[in-house]
Amino acid sequence: NEAAEGLYSMLSLEQKRSSEDFIFRRPLRCLDMLATEGQFTFMTAQPQLACAAFLIGEPTEVISLELSDVNIDCSAGDFIKIFDGWVLKGEKFPSSQDHPLPLRQRYTDYCSSSAAGGAVLSSQNVAMVFFRIHSPDSGFTLTVKKQHNPMPCNIMSQSPEGSFTMVMPHHHWNCSFSIIYPVELQLTELSLGQAKSNELSPQRPMRWGCTGSGDYVELLGGNGVDTSKMYPMADLCFSPSGLTQMRMGCDNSVVRLVSSGNYVNRVSFRYRLLGRSEQPQASENSLDDFCTVG
């Protein structure tokens, strides 16, 4: 029995080592979405002039990207660029207002001598790779790894259903949680530096009330990903006594936490996908305008 137990223990240890050493590999497509760790290799059979890979992790992860086995001709117009965030239809997430880096510093260009080696770490759970390659049999390998983010900020949700808590402790940062689906949103907890009232306040054309407090939560809706271009549905700068709920019938629904840096701010919420028959009317949320999904 002791011999059998010893053999079983050795086998289990070897299986664990094999599992730890395993690296997922597959070809990278010209237009691709990557949600797992691994090595992804792109090789051209013909010129590919407009390619992009979107990468996404869990809300509490950031993404490490490293290029290897690169065989491209930068002098002929080939390029590989890593972007800290996503670009969709010309709009960027996170927006320039919410990202900690200037826009030019969010791009890493392989063809630049200063960026030809080493891993690039995203600031949030999404990143993107743009590439253009003219010559056949040219390409590269992209290694993707995930790292834990102890203070997640500016998050793109992988799922149309779930729950999350955003916390901003004494930092003058703005954080957005973006859900690229029409959803019903429920705020379950709100703790901000300054309390104003006990009612949900729809936005007015003139920005007043909560937006002047420096610490508040915005509910935004729109059909793009740039939060600075989205429609402000409501703002909150109080701790509601009950459950705050709203149906947001947009392609993209966002909870945005604005912080002055003077307090520890916290907002918790849950969300679920709306069915087509559940799409809200403008009067349901007392809003003058409401985007709908076609």
C-alpha beads as a LAMMPS data file, in Angstrom:
LAMMPS data file: protein, C-alpha beads

294 atoms
293 bonds

1 atom types
1 bond types

-500.0 500.0 xlo xhi
-500.0 500.0 ylo yhi
-500.0 500.0 zlo zhi

Masses

1 110.0

Atoms # bond

1 1 1 0.000 0.000 0.000
2 1 1 2.825 2.384 0.843
3 1 1 4.464 1.686 -2.532
4 1 1 1.173 2.296 -4.345
5 1 1 0.609 5.533 -2.443
6 1 1 4.145 6.663 -3.257
7 1 1 3.653 5.893 -6.959
8 1 1 0.311 7.730 -6.961
9 1 1 1.923 10.726 -5.278
10 1 1 4.696 10.840 -7.890
11 1 1 2.162 10.532 -10.733
12 1 1 0.040 13.355 -9.307
13 1 1 3.115 15.567 -8.964
14 1 1 4.154 14.868 -12.567
15 1 1 0.636 15.609 -13.834
16 1 1 0.703 18.895 -11.930
17 1 1 4.072 19.783 -13.461
18 1 1 2.801 18.912 -16.952
19 1 1 -0.269 21.067 -16.386
20 1 1 1.868 23.985 -15.191
21 1 1 4.220 23.652 -18.172
22 1 1 1.414 23.442 -20.747
23 1 1 1.155 26.448 -23.056
24 1 1 -1.908 26.831 -25.248
25 1 1 -0.966 27.482 -28.876
26 1 1 -2.969 28.253 -31.993
27 1 1 -2.700 30.364 -35.170
28 1 1 -3.599 34.040 -34.933
29 1 1 -6.201 35.264 -37.412
30 1 1 -6.141 38.636 -39.174
31 1 1 -9.233 39.622 -37.156
32 1 1 -9.213 37.835 -33.820
33 1 1 -10.491 37.898 -30.244
34 1 1 -8.267 36.421 -27.524
35 1 1 -9.546 35.720 -24.022
36 1 1 -7.046 33.044 -22.940
37 1 1 -3.356 32.905 -22.158
38 1 1 -1.084 31.277 -24.707
39 1 1 1.068 31.736 -27.784
40 1 1 -0.587 32.864 -31.003
41 1 1 1.331 32.798 -34.282
42 1 1 0.455 34.782 -37.378
43 1 1 1.921 33.809 -40.757
44 1 1 0.889 35.454 -44.011
45 1 1 0.057 33.561 -47.190
46 1 1 -0.831 36.839 -48.913
47 1 1 -0.630 40.540 -47.999
48 1 1 -2.713 41.419 -44.927
49 1 1 -3.035 45.183 -44.706
50 1 1 -5.617 45.806 -41.965
51 1 1 -5.474 43.266 -39.121
52 1 1 -6.379 43.565 -35.450
53 1 1 -6.483 41.269 -32.424
54 1 1 -8.688 42.227 -29.462
55 1 1 -7.596 40.876 -26.076
56 1 1 -9.723 40.707 -22.947
57 1 1 -9.258 39.334 -19.440
58 1 1 -11.348 39.074 -16.313
59 1 1 -12.242 42.399 -14.636
60 1 1 -9.496 41.907 -12.023
61 1 1 -6.766 41.122 -14.574
62 1 1 -4.318 43.055 -16.724
63 1 1 -2.721 41.613 -19.858
64 1 1 0.959 41.065 -20.619
65 1 1 1.867 40.969 -24.329
66 1 1 5.225 39.938 -25.748
67 1 1 6.307 39.600 -29.382
68 1 1 8.804 36.983 -30.582
69 1 1 9.958 35.365 -33.839
70 1 1 9.102 38.600 -35.618
71 1 1 9.725 38.501 -39.361
72 1 1 8.386 41.704 -40.923
73 1 1 9.836 44.475 -43.084
74 1 1 9.297 47.794 -41.328
75 1 1 10.966 49.675 -44.198
76 1 1 8.353 48.301 -46.624
77 1 1 5.435 49.560 -44.536
78 1 1 4.883 46.537 -42.297
79 1 1 4.053 47.285 -38.666
80 1 1 2.924 45.751 -35.383
81 1 1 1.456 48.128 -32.805
82 1 1 0.129 47.307 -29.341
83 1 1 -2.555 49.610 -27.929
84 1 1 -3.358 49.969 -24.234
85 1 1 -7.133 49.587 -24.557
86 1 1 -9.547 48.973 -27.427
87 1 1 -10.349 50.956 -30.568
88 1 1 -13.772 50.310 -32.100
89 1 1 -15.222 52.361 -34.963
90 1 1 -12.683 55.087 -34.282
91 1 1 -13.569 55.342 -30.574
92 1 1 -11.176 54.405 -27.782
93 1 1 -11.742 52.624 -24.484
94 1 1 -10.794 53.804 -21.955
95 1 1 -11.410 57.357 -23.114
96 1 1 -8.600 59.898 -22.968
97 1 1 -10.388 61.490 -19.993
98 1 1 -10.232 58.291 -17.949
99 1 1 -6.922 56.681 -18.949
100 1 1 -3.864 57.524 -16.802
101 1 1 -1.529 57.839 -19.832
102 1 1 -1.519 60.361 -22.696
103 1 1 -2.794 58.861 -25.938
104 1 1 0.616 58.713 -27.641
105 1 1 2.043 56.684 -24.739
106 1 1 -0.691 54.073 -25.085
107 1 1 0.770 52.877 -28.411
108 1 1 3.818 50.598 -28.526
109 1 1 5.280 50.348 -32.043
110 1 1 7.476 47.314 -32.741
111 1 1 9.169 49.155 -35.602
112 1 1 10.325 51.857 -33.200
113 1 1 13.825 51.101 -31.926
114 1 1 12.746 51.899 -28.365
115 1 1 9.950 49.302 -28.360
116 1 1 11.437 46.289 -30.125
117 1 1 11.782 44.047 -27.077
118 1 1 10.220 43.118 -23.750
119 1 1 6.672 42.593 -22.573
120 1 1 4.002 45.296 -22.630
121 1 1 1.518 45.411 -19.739
122 1 1 -1.962 46.851 -20.187
123 1 1 -3.493 49.267 -17.668
124 1 1 -6.844 47.434 -17.641
125 1 1 -8.395 44.123 -18.717
126 1 1 -8.387 44.922 -22.449
127 1 1 -5.638 45.512 -25.004
128 1 1 -5.285 45.417 -28.776
129 1 1 -2.719 44.576 -31.449
130 1 1 -2.786 46.233 -34.891
131 1 1 -0.624 44.783 -37.649
132 1 1 0.008 45.081 -41.374
133 1 1 2.251 42.679 -43.300
134 1 1 2.876 42.772 -47.043
135 1 1 5.135 39.807 -47.855
136 1 1 4.095 36.121 -47.823
137 1 1 5.718 33.838 -45.237
138 1 1 6.200 36.775 -42.859
139 1 1 4.743 36.923 -39.376
140 1 1 5.259 36.871 -35.626
141 1 1 4.288 35.127 -32.399
142 1 1 2.321 36.866 -29.654
143 1 1 2.597 35.532 -26.088
144 1 1 -0.331 36.478 -23.856
145 1 1 -0.265 36.238 -20.067
146 1 1 -2.655 37.511 -17.400
147 1 1 -1.711 39.198 -14.129
148 1 1 -3.826 40.061 -11.111
149 1 1 -4.809 43.713 -10.817
150 1 1 -5.253 44.693 -7.136
151 1 1 -7.123 47.908 -8.024
152 1 1 -9.080 47.363 -11.263
153 1 1 -10.187 50.519 -13.047
154 1 1 -11.712 50.958 -16.526
155 1 1 -13.117 47.509 -17.181
156 1 1 -14.789 45.936 -20.199
157 1 1 -17.155 43.143 -19.167
158 1 1 -16.904 39.825 -21.025
159 1 1 -20.374 38.827 -19.911
160 1 1 -23.853 40.404 -20.210
161 1 1 -24.622 39.269 -16.655
162 1 1 -22.727 39.592 -13.405
163 1 1 -21.845 41.829 -10.481
164 1 1 -18.887 43.994 -9.534
165 1 1 -17.571 46.483 -6.986
166 1 1 -15.403 49.452 -7.965
167 1 1 -13.302 51.048 -5.220
168 1 1 -11.221 54.205 -5.542
169 1 1 -9.153 54.942 -2.401
170 1 1 -7.906 58.540 -2.272
171 1 1 -6.947 58.776 -5.956
172 1 1 -8.055 61.497 -8.354
173 1 1 -8.996 58.967 -11.045
174 1 1 -12.149 58.216 -12.997
175 1 1 -13.060 54.555 -13.492
176 1 1 -15.607 53.045 -15.878
177 1 1 -17.205 49.604 -16.009
178 1 1 -18.423 49.051 -19.566
179 1 1 -21.017 46.428 -20.535
180 1 1 -21.372 46.119 -24.320
181 1 1 -24.976 44.942 -24.090
182 1 1 -28.351 46.498 -23.204
183 1 1 -28.843 45.613 -19.545
184 1 1 -30.895 46.104 -16.434
185 1 1 -28.572 47.649 -13.872
186 1 1 -29.052 47.543 -10.102
187 1 1 -26.873 49.570 -7.732
188 1 1 -26.638 47.611 -4.496
189 1 1 -24.177 49.786 -2.554
190 1 1 -22.878 53.331 -2.897
191 1 1 -20.424 54.992 -0.538
192 1 1 -19.119 58.407 -1.602
193 1 1 -17.356 61.287 0.082
194 1 1 -20.267 63.714 0.038
195 1 1 -23.970 63.014 0.457
196 1 1 -26.455 65.313 -1.276
197 1 1 -29.946 63.822 -1.344
198 1 1 -31.965 60.622 -1.306
199 1 1 -33.294 60.484 -4.852
200 1 1 -31.980 59.314 -8.204
201 1 1 -31.438 62.472 -10.251
202 1 1 -31.774 62.305 -14.059
203 1 1 -29.265 64.478 -15.878
204 1 1 -30.312 67.921 -17.044
205 1 1 -28.952 69.750 -20.118
206 1 1 -27.094 72.074 -17.715
207 1 1 -24.670 70.026 -15.638
208 1 1 -25.409 70.725 -11.988
209 1 1 -25.934 68.909 -8.714
210 1 1 -23.870 65.755 -8.401
211 1 1 -21.375 66.629 -11.126
212 1 1 -20.227 69.621 -9.099
213 1 1 -19.509 67.563 -5.989
214 1 1 -16.299 65.978 -7.307
215 1 1 -17.353 62.506 -6.121
216 1 1 -20.255 60.838 -7.886
217 1 1 -21.398 57.949 -10.079
218 1 1 -22.604 58.416 -13.645
219 1 1 -24.800 55.989 -15.550
220 1 1 -24.011 56.348 -19.255
221 1 1 -25.471 54.824 -22.394
222 1 1 -24.475 54.876 -26.040
223 1 1 -23.636 52.877 -29.135
224 1 1 -19.850 53.439 -28.997
225 1 1 -17.114 52.732 -26.434
226 1 1 -15.802 56.253 -25.698
227 1 1 -17.450 57.273 -22.417
228 1 1 -16.851 60.980 -23.139
229 1 1 -19.233 60.678 -26.126
230 1 1 -21.984 58.733 -24.362
231 1 1 -25.374 59.949 -23.173
232 1 1 -25.529 60.725 -19.410
233 1 1 -28.647 58.966 -18.138
234 1 1 -28.316 59.728 -14.438
235 1 1 -25.858 60.735 -11.756
236 1 1 -25.757 59.805 -8.090
237 1 1 -23.854 61.411 -5.231
238 1 1 -25.636 59.866 -2.264
239 1 1 -26.128 56.514 -0.581
240 1 1 -29.624 55.354 -1.588
241 1 1 -31.768 53.818 1.136
242 1 1 -32.992 51.079 -1.204
243 1 1 -32.120 49.366 -4.455
244 1 1 -31.515 51.723 -7.389
245 1 1 -32.509 50.086 -10.665
246 1 1 -32.508 51.234 -14.278
247 1 1 -33.003 49.616 -17.662
248 1 1 -30.404 50.835 -20.134
249 1 1 -31.390 49.970 -23.699
250 1 1 -28.098 50.848 -25.407
251 1 1 -25.408 48.850 -27.160
252 1 1 -23.055 49.954 -24.381
253 1 1 -24.031 50.574 -20.748
254 1 1 -21.498 52.141 -18.384
255 1 1 -21.119 52.731 -14.657
256 1 1 -18.550 55.522 -14.217
257 1 1 -17.083 56.407 -10.821
258 1 1 -15.679 59.946 -10.608
259 1 1 -13.378 60.619 -7.644
260 1 1 -11.818 63.819 -6.326
261 1 1 -9.078 61.941 -4.479
262 1 1 -10.237 63.197 -1.088
263 1 1 -12.215 60.099 -0.089
264 1 1 -12.515 56.343 -0.408
265 1 1 -15.347 55.865 -2.915
266 1 1 -17.121 52.581 -3.528
267 1 1 -19.962 51.432 -5.780
268 1 1 -21.393 47.916 -6.085
269 1 1 -23.834 46.807 -8.770
270 1 1 -25.213 43.837 -10.652
271 1 1 -26.514 43.602 -14.189
272 1 1 -28.364 41.282 -16.546
273 1 1 -29.072 41.217 -20.264
274 1 1 -32.340 42.781 -21.417
275 1 1 -34.534 40.846 -23.804
276 1 1 -35.794 42.686 -26.876
277 1 1 -39.283 42.955 -25.361
278 1 1 -37.776 44.579 -22.247
279 1 1 -36.227 47.528 -24.074
280 1 1 -37.288 50.644 -22.108
281 1 1 -39.249 53.575 -23.452
282 1 1 -38.086 57.130 -22.796
283 1 1 -40.889 57.784 -20.312
284 1 1 -40.001 54.725 -18.234
285 1 1 -36.853 56.354 -16.877
286 1 1 -38.037 59.981 -17.177
287 1 1 -35.380 60.759 -19.754
288 1 1 -35.741 63.009 -22.760
289 1 1 -33.747 60.630 -24.943
290 1 1 -32.911 56.945 -24.868
291 1 1 -30.881 54.931 -27.327
292 1 1 -32.453 51.717 -28.561
293 1 1 -31.056 48.568 -30.108
294 1 1 -32.140 47.866 -33.664

Bonds

1 1 1 2
2 1 2 3
3 1 3 4
4 1 4 5
5 1 5 6
6 1 6 7
7 1 7 8
8 1 8 9
9 1 9 10
10 1 10 11
11 1 11 12
12 1 12 13
13 1 13 14
14 1 14 15
15 1 15 16
16 1 16 17
17 1 17 18
18 1 18 19
19 1 19 20
20 1 20 21
21 1 21 22
22 1 22 23
23 1 23 24
24 1 24 25
25 1 25 26
26 1 26 27
27 1 27 28
28 1 28 29
29 1 29 30
30 1 30 31
31 1 31 32
32 1 32 33
33 1 33 34
34 1 34 35
35 1 35 36
36 1 36 37
37 1 37 38
38 1 38 39
39 1 39 40
40 1 40 41
41 1 41 42
42 1 42 43
43 1 43 44
44 1 44 45
45 1 45 46
46 1 46 47
47 1 47 48
48 1 48 49
49 1 49 50
50 1 50 51
51 1 51 52
52 1 52 53
53 1 53 54
54 1 54 55
55 1 55 56
56 1 56 57
57 1 57 58
58 1 58 59
59 1 59 60
60 1 60 61
61 1 61 62
62 1 62 63
63 1 63 64
64 1 64 65
65 1 65 66
66 1 66 67
67 1 67 68
68 1 68 69
69 1 69 70
70 1 70 71
71 1 71 72
72 1 72 73
73 1 73 74
74 1 74 75
75 1 75 76
76 1 76 77
77 1 77 78
78 1 78 79
79 1 79 80
80 1 80 81
81 1 81 82
82 1 82 83
83 1 83 84
84 1 84 85
85 1 85 86
86 1 86 87
87 1 87 88
88 1 88 89
89 1 89 90
90 1 90 91
91 1 91 92
92 1 92 93
93 1 93 94
94 1 94 95
95 1 95 96
96 1 96 97
97 1 97 98
98 1 98 99
99 1 99 100
100 1 100 101
101 1 101 102
102 1 102 103
103 1 103 104
104 1 104 105
105 1 105 106
106 1 106 107
107 1 107 108
108 1 108 109
109 1 109 110
110 1 110 111
111 1 111 112
112 1 112 113
113 1 113 114
114 1 114 115
115 1 115 116
116 1 116 117
117 1 117 118
118 1 118 119
119 1 119 120
120 1 120 121
121 1 121 122
122 1 122 123
123 1 123 124
124 1 124 125
125 1 125 126
126 1 126 127
127 1 127 128
128 1 128 129
129 1 129 130
130 1 130 131
131 1 131 132
132 1 132 133
133 1 133 134
134 1 134 135
135 1 135 136
136 1 136 137
137 1 137 138
138 1 138 139
139 1 139 140
140 1 140 141
141 1 141 142
142 1 142 143
143 1 143 144
144 1 144 145
145 1 145 146
146 1 146 147
147 1 147 148
148 1 148 149
149 1 149 150
150 1 150 151
151 1 151 152
152 1 152 153
153 1 153 154
154 1 154 155
155 1 155 156
156 1 156 157
157 1 157 158
158 1 158 159
159 1 159 160
160 1 160 161
161 1 161 162
162 1 162 163
163 1 163 164
164 1 164 165
165 1 165 166
166 1 166 167
167 1 167 168
168 1 168 169
169 1 169 170
170 1 170 171
171 1 171 172
172 1 172 173
173 1 173 174
174 1 174 175
175 1 175 176
176 1 176 177
177 1 177 178
178 1 178 179
179 1 179 180
180 1 180 181
181 1 181 182
182 1 182 183
183 1 183 184
184 1 184 185
185 1 185 186
186 1 186 187
187 1 187 188
188 1 188 189
189 1 189 190
190 1 190 191
191 1 191 192
192 1 192 193
193 1 193 194
194 1 194 195
195 1 195 196
196 1 196 197
197 1 197 198
198 1 198 199
199 1 199 200
200 1 200 201
201 1 201 202
202 1 202 203
203 1 203 204
204 1 204 205
205 1 205 206
206 1 206 207
207 1 207 208
208 1 208 209
209 1 209 210
210 1 210 211
211 1 211 212
212 1 212 213
213 1 213 214
214 1 214 215
215 1 215 216
216 1 216 217
217 1 217 218
218 1 218 219
219 1 219 220
220 1 220 221
221 1 221 222
222 1 222 223
223 1 223 224
224 1 224 225
225 1 225 226
226 1 226 227
227 1 227 228
228 1 228 229
229 1 229 230
230 1 230 231
231 1 231 232
232 1 232 233
233 1 233 234
234 1 234 235
235 1 235 236
236 1 236 237
237 1 237 238
238 1 238 239
239 1 239 240
240 1 240 241
241 1 241 242
242 1 242 243
243 1 243 244
244 1 244 245
245 1 245 246
246 1 246 247
247 1 247 248
248 1 248 249
249 1 249 250
250 1 250 251
251 1 251 252
252 1 252 253
253 1 253 254
254 1 254 255
255 1 255 256
256 1 256 257
257 1 257 258
258 1 258 259
259 1 259 260
260 1 260 261
261 1 261 262
262 1 262 263
263 1 263 264
264 1 264 265
265 1 265 266
266 1 266 267
267 1 267 268
268 1 268 269
269 1 269 270
270 1 270 271
271 1 271 272
272 1 272 273
273 1 273 274
274 1 274 275
275 1 275 276
276 1 276 277
277 1 277 278
278 1 278 279
279 1 279 280
280 1 280 281
281 1 281 282
282 1 282 283
283 1 283 284
284 1 284 285
285 1 285 286
286 1 286 287
287 1 287 288
288 1 288 289
289 1 289 290
290 1 290 291
291 1 291 292
292 1 292 293
293 1 293 294
